[in-house]
Amino acid sequence: MAEIKIEPKRRVNVLPWIVGMVLLALVILAAASTAHRRAAAPVHRSGAAAADTQWDDIPPKLRQYA
């Protein structure tokens, strides 16, 4: 008669997956927080690029066009 080997079922460990997902969420939150806090640096141009550039502080609704 043939011998039938019965192997016990392997348990899948879920704990590393949970820890990995929590760490991934923390990294994403930290990156989003850092990007939110970082102010956009003003662009300073010099030379020909700055010669034809004007900065208008008037909001678009208050501008009058001729």
Secondary structure, 3 states (H helix, E strand, C coil): CCCCCCCCCCCCCCHHHHHHHHHHHHHHHHHHHHHHHCCCCCCCCCCHHHHCCCCCCCCHHHCCCC
